[in-house]
Amino acid sequence: MLCTSMFRDAIQKMTGYTPGEQPRLKKVIKLNTNENPYPPSPKVVEAIKQAAAAGLQKYPDPMAGAFRSRAAEVLQKDLPAITPDWILCGNGSDDLLTIITRAIVGEGGVVRYPSPSYILYKTLADIQGATVEVIDYQSDWTLAEDFTRPLEGLRLAFLANPNSPSGTTLSPAEVARLAAALPCPIVVDEAYVDFAETNCLALVADNPRVIVTRTLSKSYGLAGLRFGYCVAQPQVIQQLAKVKDSYNCDALSIAAATAAIDDQAWLADNLAKVLATRERLAAGMRSKGFQVTESEANFVWCTDPSRDLRSLYETLKESGVLVRYMPYPGWPEGIRVSVGTDDQVEALLAML
């Protein structure tokens, strides 16, 4: 029999993170976890084949040097100072969020983040035995001054930008102001930034306490591969690298991610399709009576006080359409709908 006393108090008391549903039925229209509805660049598939053919009997590059080099070239348009040593790679951006939290936050420390937002932030704090301070967004999805106030023990702040579930963004100027006022490092979680009009990458050059995390799961269509990266000043990356697993990115993922970020023409074409469908989805949901927040991500946040949205979510699920029902304390319940293909969006709207 398993003895609970084997585990730290923090682990016994916490509630683990619950990922979105991942059914394996092919007929399900899956609009619940913000995956890209289209396959990745053909160059990715070819890179995986070549990496596999070269043999997998040896360990991969522990720092994913090929990706860091190509990513630095691509990102120079937003951060001219960047070189490969400004980048750390991980097994999805969640791995980077974990590494950062482990490196900075100790037991009894405080982690601050806004709400509603990514619920993994609480889980990461709980694992460390830290406490959380949740600062509610204002009704217009901006942050009040409370987000920057000094607090004893405050070690780290998280800011998803674009935010989930709202799809809203704070401007780089506003994020820079927050970062300058905070007494601790801030992680700007840019998982959805390729779908937005602006990004905060340039802030890294001006403030060593700004760390930007990104993923290839969304805009590059590689959610099943698991690859992400963070950008920070080199002295910060050096410390974070001490915490990561020895080989946290495998040879296939490094090859695929390098090919993906190299194919910027594919990315531009894919973004154009997703953004066009996002507008159709938002307009369609509004036509059905939902209040839809203007989104800069690959999903839309929909509320409607006149509807029982939990029942609606369950009815759609029974009909083979998955969306994400997300209740947040103190906020109206809502459903977050990922941008699918045009056909998938039309099927959802027809069911509604």
N, C-alpha and C positions, 0 to 999 in steps of 0.2 A: 504494500500500500504506500502511495506517495505521501510523504510527510511535508506539510506546508511550511514547517519551520526551516526547511532547507533553503527557502527563498527570502531575499531581503524584504523588509516590511514594505518598502516602496512598490515592489513588484506585486506583492499579495494584495495591496490596497487599490492598485490602479485598474482601470478598464482599458484593455488593449484597443488599438486602432482597428476599426472595421472597414475594410475596403469595399468599394462598390461591387454589386453582384457581377459575377463573371460566368454566366451560363454557357454551356458548350453546345446548345441546340442551334443549328445553323439557321433556322427560320426566324429566330428572334431579331427584331429590329432594336439594336443596342444603342441607346442615346443617353446612357447614364454615367459614363466614366470618362468622357471627354477625349476619347481616342480619335485619331484622324480617320475619316471614313475611307481613305484611299490607301493603296499599297505604297510602300516607300519607293524611292528612286531605284530604277533597275541597276544602277551602279552599286547599290548596297548588296543586292543579291549576288552579283558577280564577285564583289569583294569577299563575301562570306565563303563562296565556293573556293576562291583562290586561297584564302586563309586555311580552310579545312584541308585542301589538297596539299598545302605545304607541311602539314603535320601538326598534331596537337599534343605531342608527347612532351613538349617543353613548356615551362612556365611562360606566361606573357610578360611583356614589358610592364613592370610594376607602376610606372608613371604614365603609361599610354602616350609616349613621346610623339608618335606620328600624329595622333589627334591634336595634341597640344600645339604642335607646330602649324598644322593647317588651320586650326581654330584661331590662333593668334593672327594669322594673315587675314582671315575673314572678318574678325572683330575689330581690326584696326580702323575701320571706317567710323566706329563709334568711340573707340578708346585708342587713340594714336600711340600711346606709350606702351601698349600691351606687347609682351613677349611671352614665349611658352611658360616661363617660370611664374607668370601671373595666373596660371590655370591649374586646377586640380580636378581630376576626373573621378567619377564614382558610378556605382551600380544604380543608375537613376538618380535624379536630384534628391530623392528621399535619403539616399545614402549620404549625400553631402550635408543635408540638414542634420542627420544623425552625427556625423563626424564633427561638425561645428559645435553642436550642443555638448557632445562629450568633451570636446577640447576646452570649452569656455565655462560651462556651468557645472558647479559641484553641488554636492548635497547641501540643501538649505539655501541655495541661491534662488534668485527670482528670475523668471522668464516672462516677458511682457509681449502681448500680441493683441490685435484688434478682434472684434467679433461683430457679426458673423465672419468667419474666415476658415482657413484650412485646419481641420480638427486634429491633424497629426501633431501640431505644435504642442498641444497639451500632453500627448502621449510621450513625446521626447523629453519634456520636462519631468513627467512622472517617473520615467525610467531612471533619471538622474537623482531622484529624491528631492527635486526642486519644487518650489511653489510657483504658481502662475498668477499673474495679474492681467485680467482681461479688461481691455478698454473698448467700450462699445463705439462702433461707428455712429456718427450722427445720421439723421434721416436722409441726408443728401450724399451719404457715403464718403464724407470727409472725416478727419480726425480732429478732436478738440485738443486743447493744450495739455490735457491730462496725459496724453501719450508720451510726452517728453519730460514730465516732472521727475525730479530726483526721488529716489527711493533706496533706502539702505538694502544692500544685498542684490540690487538689480544687476544682472550679469549679461543679459542678451535680450534683444527685441527682434521679433519677426514681423515682416510686412509682405504679404502676398500682393504683387503689383504687376499685372492685373490681379484683382482679388477674386477668390471663389468663396461664395457662390454668385456674387453680384456681377462679375465681369467688369467692374469699374476700375479706374486707375487714378492714382495721384500723380501730378506732374513731376518731372525730374526736379524742378525748382522747389516744390513742396517737400519732396523726399530729402533733398539736400538740407533744407531747413530743419526737418525732423532729426536727421542724422547729426547735424551740428549741435542741436540742443540736447540730445540724449546723452546720458552719462555712461553709456555702454555701447558695445558694437550693435549694429543693426544688420540683419540678413534681409536683403531685398529678394524675395522669391519670385523670379520672373519665368515661371513655368509656361505661361501663356503669352509671353511678350511678343513673339513673332506675329501675333494677330493684332497687336496694338500699334498705335501711331508713334509712340515714343518709348524710350527705355532709359534706364538709370546707369548704364555701364560707365559713362564718363565720370560719374561721381566717385568711382573707385580711385581714380588718380588723385583726387583732391582730399580724400579722407581715408586713412588706413583702417578706420572702424566700420567701413562699408564693405560688405561681402555680398556679391550678386550670385545667385544660383539659377541654373537653367537646366532644361531637360530636352532630350531628343524624342521623348515619348509623344508629344503633341504635334507640333508643326512638321516634324520630319517623319511621322508615321512609324515610330519605332517603340511603341509601348511594350511590345512583347520582347524586345531585345534588352531593355534596361540599361540606359546609359545617360549620364548627366555630367555636368561640370559646374564648378564655381570659379569666379573671378575675384581676386583680391590682390593687394600688393604683395610682392614676393616674400617679404618677411612674415606675412600672415600665412601664406601658402606653406612655407617651411614648417611652421608649427602645426598646421592642420594635417600635413602629411605624416606626422608622427603617430597620428591616431587612427588612420585608415587601416583596413586589412591589408596584408602584404600584397596580395594580387586581387584587388577588388573589382577589376575589369578584366574579363577573359579575352583571349586572342580574337575570337569571332566578333565580339562586341566592339573592340577597338578598331578592327578593320572596317566593320560596317559603319560605325559612327564617323570615321574619317572620310569614308566615301560619301556619306550623307551630307556632312557639312561642306564637302567640296562641291557638291552639286547644287549651287545656288540658283541655277536656272530652273531646276525641278521645284525648289522651294518657292520661288516666285510664282510659278504656275499653280502650285497647290494652294498657296495662300489666296490667290485670286478666286479660285473655285470655292474655298471654304467661306471667305468673306461675302461672296455673292449669295451663297446659300444662307448665311447667317442673317442677312437682311430679309430674305424670304421667310425664314423661320420666325423672326421677330414680328414681322408684319402679320403673318398668319396667326400667331398666338394672340396678338392684339385684336385681330378680327374675331376671335373666339371669346373675347371679353376679359382676357388676362391683362394685368399691368406688367409690362416688360421693361426692365431696366436696360438702358443703353449699354451694350456690351462691347468690350475690346478684347474679348477672348473667343474661344471656339465653342461657346455655349451661351444660353440666355437664361436669365433668372425671372421666373414668372410667379406672380402672386394673384390671388383673387379671393377677397374675404367672403364672397357669396358662395364659394364652392368648398366642399369637403375634399381637400387636396390629397389626403391620405387615401380616401376611398377611390379617388380618381386614379392615383398611382397604381393601386391594386387592380382596378378594372383594366387599365392599360396593360399591366403585366399579364393578366389572364388572357388578353388578346394578342400577346406576343410582342408588345412594345415596352421597353424598359426606359424609364426616366428616373431621376434621383429625387425622392421626396426628402426634404431637409428642413426639419423644424429646429429653430434656435430660440432659446428662452428669451422672452421679452421682444421677440420679433414676429411679424406675421409668418405663418408657415408658407413654404414655397416649393416649387418644383424646378430643378435645374435640368435643362434639356440641352444635350450636346448637339452640335451641328453635324448632321449626317449628310448623306447624298441627297440630291433633290428628290429622288423617289422615296427615300425614307421619310423625309420631312413631309411630303405630300401624304404619305400613308398615315402618319401621326395626325395631321390636321383633319384628314377624312374621318378618323376614328373619333376625334373630339367633336 
